[in-house]
Amino acid sequence: MSSIRLVAQTREIPPVDDLLAHTSASHPLAWLRRGNGIVAAGDAAPTVLRVPASHGQRRAEQIAEAWRALAAGAEIDDPVRLPGTGLVAFGTLTFDEDSGADSILIVPSTVIGRSHGRSWVTRIRAEGAEFAAVPDAVAYGPHWAGRVGPGAQTPQGYQESVRRALDEIAAGELGKVVLARDLTGTVPADADLRRLVRALSTGYPDTWTFAVDGLIGASPETLVTVHERAVTARVLAGTAGRGADSDADADAASALAGSAKDLDEHAYAVRSVLDALAPHTARLSADERPYILELPNLFHLATDVAGVLSDGASALDLVGALHPTAAVAGTPTPRAIQAIRRLEPFDRGRYAGPVGWVDAAGNGDWAIALRCAQFGDVTVDESGARRVTAFAGAGIVAGSDPESELLETRVKFRPLVDALA
């Protein structure tokens, strides 16, 4: 990959109101939060760094090395110098090293972004080529609806998997394991997927809304953010559904804040993040107690972590060090991964893996791909519909109840299922 030499040029432009109007309708490429972010404009062929399913070393390490080599040889003209300007790549990595899916970094030919009230366009080309023309915004296609139903893991099968996990926890083999289930279905072949991205970004503005290589979702969990050596992360573990009214809401939040089971689960997740970041950071700190993070449909226990890089690691290097966290795998993590392979009857692909962006200096935002669905390109019936698979999971610890964990996954499915409908 280092033989490719890229040239990137960023220029400030008049304010852009709707970033999504500039990206592809069928294959959107976007990273958004509170109306700010970056999108790949148009459909011009990108530069792709792909780690296929057959591999040797860990995928995150391969991706980080390939990006470091590509960025080192790039020529970058960036007077704007905001997060997301200059040479950038969008990425999505698999949850499991044994997954049949690919991990991927995509360098678009044109990126349009907005942050701190300013907008910009970045054009990227190979050395010796011409910059592509900046595409115009494209009107949204008609509204559409998708259908999803039980996938490989049925509700009954999920509860049985939880029971088996509880047996392993009682036997002392695990402290925690996160088990997911899937919903599968189809969307119209000509569906404008930007409508789904927009519904998620407006309905859940405090999440990271993403669309990368057919993976679309809205994640509340920051895996890691790096900006000029400052490192931050947000750990979420422990969940409760919102109440039907203000009194029920307050009761649900109070019960979550005092739940020994959820506090134990959260402590596992925080410790895994601190242990992973410690070798790369100085002055690493975390909230003494978790706080309640409010989302439109549920509450999470949350802890913010902050530190300063001490060894020059990039955002991608930290992605490799952090993933998978106890929040999406369990503890001890290697045993939890093995249990997930035994107890889940499907390949997670990129679900619960890292998703985000990185720039040439190693800065970037990376989330854990939660509340998401993977859209395929292959048509599955006479109408040419595209297949879609959505995922949601719950952390299983001693004291977990199979029916309650199933209900938790239903709550977590709601943002995506509502948006699809």
C-alpha positions in Angstrom: 0.0 0.0 0.0 2.9 2.4 0.6 3.5 2.5 -3.2 0.4 4.6 -3.5 1.2 8.4 -3.1 -1.8 10.5 -2.3 -2.3 14.3 -2.6 -5.0 15.9 -0.4 -6.2 19.5 -0.6 -8.6 21.1 1.9 -10.4 24.4 1.4 -13.0 26.2 3.4 -16.4 26.6 1.7 -19.7 28.4 2.5 -21.8 26.7 5.2 -23.2 23.3 4.3 -26.6 22.8 5.9 -27.2 19.1 5.1 -24.0 17.0 4.8 -26.0 13.8 3.9 -27.3 15.4 0.7 -23.8 15.2 -0.7 -23.1 11.5 -0.1 -24.2 8.5 -2.1 -27.8 7.3 -1.8 -27.0 3.6 -2.2 -23.6 3.5 -0.5 -23.5 6.5 1.9 -20.2 7.1 3.7 -20.7 9.3 6.7 -19.7 10.1 10.3 -22.0 12.5 12.1 -22.8 13.9 15.6 -25.1 16.8 16.5 -25.2 17.9 12.9 -21.4 18.0 12.5 -19.1 15.5 10.9 -17.7 14.4 7.5 -19.2 12.6 4.5 -17.7 11.2 1.3 -19.2 13.2 -1.6 -20.5 11.5 -4.7 -19.7 8.0 -6.1 -16.1 8.4 -7.3 -13.9 5.4 -6.8 -12.1 5.5 -3.4 -8.8 4.2 -2.3 -9.4 1.1 -0.2 -7.2 -0.6 2.4 -8.8 -4.0 3.0 -7.8 -6.7 5.4 -9.6 -9.9 4.2 -10.9 -12.7 6.3 -7.8 -14.8 5.7 -5.0 -13.0 7.6 -2.0 -13.5 9.8 -1.4 -10.7 12.4 -4.3 -8.9 14.1 -6.4 -6.9 11.7 -6.2 -3.7 13.6 -2.4 -3.9 13.5 -2.5 -4.5 9.7 -4.8 -1.6 9.1 -2.8 0.7 11.4 0.5 -0.2 9.6 -1.0 0.2 6.1 -2.5 3.6 7.0 0.8 4.8 8.6 2.7 4.0 5.4 0.1 5.6 3.2 -0.2 8.8 5.3 3.6 9.1 5.6 4.0 9.4 1.8 1.0 11.8 1.3 1.2 15.5 0.3 -1.3 17.4 2.3 -2.4 21.0 1.9 -4.7 21.9 4.8 -5.0 25.5 6.0 -8.3 24.8 7.7 -6.9 22.4 10.3 -10.0 21.2 12.0 -10.8 17.6 13.1 -11.7 15.8 9.9 -9.7 18.0 7.5 -6.7 16.9 5.4 -6.2 13.3 4.4 -8.8 11.2 6.1 -10.1 7.6 5.9 -13.4 6.0 7.1 -13.0 2.6 8.7 -14.9 -0.4 10.0 -13.3 -3.4 11.6 -14.6 -6.8 12.5 -15.5 -7.8 16.0 -13.8 -11.2 15.9 -10.4 -12.0 14.3 -12.0 -15.2 13.0 -14.9 -13.4 11.2 -15.6 -14.1 7.6 -16.1 -10.3 6.9 -13.4 -7.9 5.9 -12.0 -5.0 7.9 -11.6 -1.9 5.7 -10.4 1.7 5.5 -11.8 3.9 2.7 -10.1 7.1 1.5 -12.8 9.0 -0.5 -11.9 11.2 -3.5 -14.0 14.0 -2.0 -14.9 14.7 1.6 -17.2 17.5 2.8 -17.3 18.4 6.5 -18.7 20.7 9.1 -17.4 21.6 12.6 -17.5 24.6 14.9 -19.7 26.6 12.4 -17.2 26.1 9.5 -17.5 23.9 6.4 -14.8 22.6 4.1 -14.2 20.3 1.2 -11.2 18.0 0.9 -10.2 16.6 -2.5 -7.9 13.6 -2.6 -6.1 12.1 -5.7 -3.3 9.8 -6.5 -0.1 11.5 -7.6 -0.2 12.3 -11.3 -4.0 12.2 -11.5 -6.5 15.1 -11.5 -8.7 16.1 -8.6 -12.3 15.0 -9.2 -14.9 17.7 -9.6 -16.8 18.3 -6.4 -20.3 16.7 -6.8 -23.4 18.7 -6.3 -25.9 17.8 -3.5 -28.5 15.3 -4.7 -32.2 15.4 -3.6 -33.3 12.5 -1.4 -35.2 9.6 -3.0 -38.7 8.6 -2.0 -39.5 7.3 1.5 -39.3 3.5 1.8 -39.7 0.9 4.5 -37.8 -2.3 5.3 -38.9 -5.5 7.0 -36.9 -7.4 9.6 -37.7 -10.5 11.6 -36.0 -13.2 13.7 -32.6 -14.2 12.3 -30.3 -17.1 13.1 -30.8 -16.5 16.8 -34.5 -16.7 17.7 -35.8 -15.2 20.9 -36.1 -18.7 22.4 -32.6 -19.6 21.3 -31.3 -16.4 22.8 -32.7 -17.2 26.2 -31.2 -20.7 26.0 -27.8 -19.2 25.1 -28.1 -16.9 28.2 -28.8 -19.9 30.4 -25.8 -21.7 29.1 -23.7 -18.6 29.7 -24.9 -18.4 33.3 -23.9 -22.0 33.8 -20.4 -21.1 32.7 -20.3 -18.1 34.9 -21.5 -20.1 37.9 -18.7 -22.6 37.1 -16.1 -19.8 37.4 -15.2 -19.9 33.7 -16.4 -16.4 33.0 -17.1 -13.2 34.9 -19.1 -11.7 32.1 -20.0 -12.4 28.5 -22.0 -10.2 26.0 -24.4 -12.1 23.9 -26.1 -10.7 20.8 -29.0 -11.7 18.6 -29.8 -10.8 15.0 -32.8 -9.7 13.0 -32.7 -10.2 9.2 -34.8 -8.8 6.4 -34.8 -6.8 3.2 -35.0 -3.2 2.0 -36.0 -2.1 -1.6 -33.2 -2.3 -4.1 -33.5 1.4 -4.8 -33.8 2.5 -1.2 -32.1 5.8 -0.5 -30.1 4.8 2.6 -29.4 8.4 3.5 -32.9 8.6 4.8 -32.1 5.9 7.4 -28.9 7.7 8.4 -30.8 11.0 8.7 -33.5 9.4 10.8 -30.9 8.0 13.2 -28.8 11.2 13.4 -31.9 13.5 14.1 -33.6 11.0 16.5 -30.4 10.3 18.4 -28.2 13.4 18.0 -25.9 12.6 20.9 -24.7 9.3 19.4 -22.1 8.7 16.7 -24.2 8.1 13.5 -22.2 6.2 10.9 -22.4 4.7 7.5 -19.3 2.8 6.3 -19.3 0.1 3.7 -22.9 -0.8 4.2 -22.8 -0.7 8.0 -25.2 1.9 9.3 -26.0 2.7 12.9 -26.1 5.2 15.8 -23.7 4.2 18.6 -23.7 5.9 22.0 -20.3 4.4 22.9 -17.0 6.1 22.1 -14.2 3.6 21.8 -11.5 6.2 21.6 -11.0 9.8 20.4 -7.5 11.2 19.7 -6.9 14.9 19.1 -3.4 16.4 19.3 -2.3 13.8 21.9 -5.4 14.1 24.1 -7.2 10.8 24.5 -10.8 10.3 25.6 -13.1 7.3 25.8 -16.6 6.7 27.1 -17.5 3.4 28.6 -21.1 2.2 28.6 -22.3 -1.0 30.4 -25.5 -1.4 32.4 -28.8 -0.6 30.7 -32.4 0.2 31.6 -35.4 1.1 29.5 -36.9 4.6 29.8 -40.2 4.8 31.8 -43.6 5.7 30.3 -43.8 9.0 32.3 -41.5 11.2 34.4 -42.1 9.2 37.6 -41.4 5.9 35.9 -38.3 7.4 34.3 -36.9 8.5 37.6 -37.6 5.1 39.1 -35.8 3.4 36.2 -32.8 5.6 36.5 -32.6 5.2 40.2 -32.9 1.4 40.0 -30.0 1.3 37.4 -27.8 3.6 39.5 -28.2 1.2 42.5 -28.1 -2.1 40.7 -25.3 -4.3 42.0 -25.5 -6.5 38.9 -25.2 -3.5 36.5 -22.5 -1.8 38.6 -20.4 -5.0 38.6 -20.8 -5.3 34.8 -19.8 -1.6 34.4 -16.7 -2.0 36.6 -15.5 -4.9 34.4 -15.8 -2.7 31.3 -14.1 0.4 32.8 -11.2 -1.7 34.1 -10.6 -3.3 30.6 -10.4 0.2 29.0 -8.0 1.6 31.7 -5.7 -1.5 31.4 -5.6 -1.1 27.6 -4.8 2.6 27.6 -2.4 2.7 30.5 0.7 1.6 28.4 0.1 4.4 25.9 -0.9 7.4 28.1 0.1 9.6 31.0 -2.2 11.2 33.5 -4.9 8.7 32.7 -8.1 9.2 34.8 -11.7 8.1 35.0 -14.9 9.2 36.7 -15.0 7.8 40.3 -18.6 6.7 39.8 -20.6 6.1 36.7 -23.3 8.6 35.8 -26.6 8.0 34.0 -26.5 8.7 30.3 -30.0 9.5 29.0 -30.9 8.4 25.4 -34.4 8.8 24.0 -35.2 5.1 24.6 -33.0 4.0 27.4 -30.5 4.8 30.2 -26.9 3.6 30.4 -24.3 3.6 33.2 -21.5 5.7 31.7 -17.9 6.5 32.7 -15.6 9.0 30.9 -11.9 8.3 30.6 -9.3 10.9 29.7 -5.5 10.9 29.3 -2.5 12.2 27.3 -0.6 10.1 24.8 2.9 9.3 25.9 4.2 7.2 23.1 3.0 8.6 19.8 0.3 6.0 19.2 -2.3 6.8 16.6 -6.1 6.4 17.0 -5.8 3.2 15.0 -3.1 1.9 17.4 -5.4 2.6 20.3 -8.3 0.9 18.5 -6.1 -2.2 18.3 -5.2 -2.0 22.0 -8.7 -1.4 23.2 -10.8 -3.8 21.1 -12.6 -5.8 22.1 -13.5 -4.2 25.4 -15.4 -6.0 28.2 -18.4 -3.8 27.4 -19.0 -5.8 24.1 -17.1 -9.0 24.8 -16.8 -9.9 28.5 -14.2 -10.9 30.9 -11.7 -12.6 30.9 -11.9 -11.4 27.3 -10.2 -14.4 25.5 -12.6 -16.8 27.2 -15.6 -14.5 26.5 -14.7 -14.5 22.8 -14.6 -18.3 22.8 -18.0 -18.4 24.6 -19.5 -16.0 22.0 -18.3 -18.3 19.2 -20.0 -21.2 20.9 -23.2 -19.5 22.0 -24.0 -17.2 19.0 -25.2 -19.0 15.8 -23.9 -16.3 13.5 -20.9 -14.3 12.5 -21.1 -10.8 14.0 -19.1 -9.3 11.2 -18.5 -5.7 12.0 -21.2 -5.5 14.7 -19.6 -4.5 18.0 -16.3 -3.8 16.2 -14.6 -0.4 15.8 -16.0 2.1 13.4 -14.8 5.7 12.7 -12.3 7.8 10.9 -8.6 8.6 11.1 -6.4 11.4 9.7 -2.8 11.5 8.5 -1.6 12.7 12.0 -3.3 9.7 13.7 -6.1 11.8 15.1 -9.6 10.4 14.9 -13.0 9.4 16.4 -13.8 5.7 16.8 -17.0 4.2 18.3 -18.1 0.7 18.9 -20.5 -0.3 16.2 -23.7 -0.7 18.2 -27.4 -0.1 17.3 -26.5 -0.9 13.7 -27.3 -3.0 10.7 -25.2 -4.4 7.8 -26.7 -3.8 4.3 -25.6 -6.2 1.6 -25.2 -5.5 -2.1 -26.6 -8.9 -3.2 -30.2 -9.0 -4.3 -32.1 -11.7 -2.6 -35.4 -12.1 -4.5 -37.1 -11.3 -7.8 -37.7 -7.7 -6.8 -34.0 -7.2 -6.3 -34.3 -6.2 -2.6 -31.1 -5.8 -0.5 -30.6 -8.0 2.5 -30.2 -6.3 5.9 -29.0 -7.8 9.2 -29.4 -5.9 12.5 -27.8 -6.8 15.8 -28.3 -6.0 19.5 -26.8 -7.6 22.6 -26.7 -7.6 26.4 -24.1 -8.2 29.0 -24.6 -11.4 31.0 -23.2 -11.6 34.5 -24.1 -13.6 37.6 -27.7 -12.7 38.5 -28.8 -12.0 34.9 -32.3 -13.2 34.0 -32.7 -14.6 30.4 -36.1 -13.0 29.9 -34.9 -9.6 31.1 -31.8 -9.8 28.8 -34.1 -10.6 25.9 -36.2 -7.5 26.7 -33.0 -5.4 26.8 -32.1 -6.5 23.3 -35.6 -5.5 22.1 -35.1 -2.0 23.6 -31.7 -1.7 21.8 -33.2 -2.8 18.5 -35.8 -0.1 18.6 -33.9 2.8 17.2 -33.0 0.9 14.0 -36.3 -1.0 13.7 -38.2 2.3 14.0 -36.0 4.1 11.5 -36.3 1.2 9.0 -40.1 1.4 9.3 
